[in-house]
Amino acid sequence: MRLTTDTPVTATLRALSAHDLGTMSSSEIAIVGFDDFELADLLTPSVTVIAQDPVGLGRMAAELLFRRLAGDNGLAERIRLPTHLIPRGSGKLPPRRN
């Protein structure tokens, strides 16, 4: 299950716990959030996340803003910023089946 931010992640963990599903093993369910939020490593289980570079994101946003303010009204462009996986307790991969 891939969730986008801290609110859906914490709500999902709470719902699983409330239904006695919090004891499911990592081979049964994996939860991965996007953006390394403050509580990700404090929740039980700790949440595996795909983290962004907030400094790089801010730098790119500022650069685009300054270009726009300077009169650059060019075409929209796709910008890709690096991300990386931070594996924690909620996103362990199940064993491979042969």
SVG drawing of the C-alpha trace seen along z (x, -y; Angstrom):
<svg xmlns="http://www.w3.org/2000/svg" viewBox="-12 -41 31 63">
<polyline fill="none" stroke="black" stroke-width="0.4" points="0.0,0.0 1.5,-3.4 0.2,-6.4 1.1,-10.0 1.5,-11.9 1.6,-11.5 -2.2,-11.8 -3.2,-8.8 -0.3,-6.7 -1.2,-7.3 -4.9,-6.8 -4.1,-3.5 -1.9,-2.3 -4.6,-3.3 -7.3,-1.5 -5.2,1.7 -4.6,1.6 -8.2,1.0 -9.2,4.1 -6.5,6.3 -4.7,6.2 -1.8,4.4 -0.2,7.8 0.0,8.7 3.4,9.7 5.4,7.9 4.6,10.7 0.9,9.8 1.0,6.0 3.5,3.3 2.9,-0.4 5.1,-3.0 4.6,-6.7 5.9,-9.6 7.9,-12.4 9.8,-11.6 7.5,-13.1 8.5,-13.7 6.6,-10.8 7.6,-8.2 10.3,-6.5 8.3,-7.0 5.1,-5.1 4.7,-1.4 5.7,0.0 8.0,-2.6 7.0,-3.8 9.1,-3.1 9.1,-6.3 10.2,-7.6 12.0,-10.8 12.5,-14.0 15.2,-16.6 13.4,-19.6 16.3,-21.9 16.6,-21.0 12.8,-21.3 12.9,-24.8 15.9,-25.8 14.2,-24.7 10.9,-26.4 12.8,-29.7 14.7,-29.4 11.5,-29.0 9.9,-31.9 12.9,-34.2 12.8,-33.2 9.1,-34.0 9.6,-37.4 12.4,-38.1 9.9,-37.7 10.5,-34.1 7.0,-33.0 8.3,-29.9 6.6,-26.6 5.9,-24.4 8.7,-21.9 9.0,-18.7 11.4,-18.8 12.5,-15.6 14.2,-15.8 15.9,-12.8 14.2,-10.7 15.4,-7.9 13.9,-5.0 14.2,-4.9 13.3,-1.3 11.8,-0.9 9.5,1.6 6.3,1.0 7.7,1.8 9.7,4.9 9.5,7.0 7.9,10.4 10.1,13.4 10.2,14.3 8.1,17.2 9.7,19.7"/>
</svg>
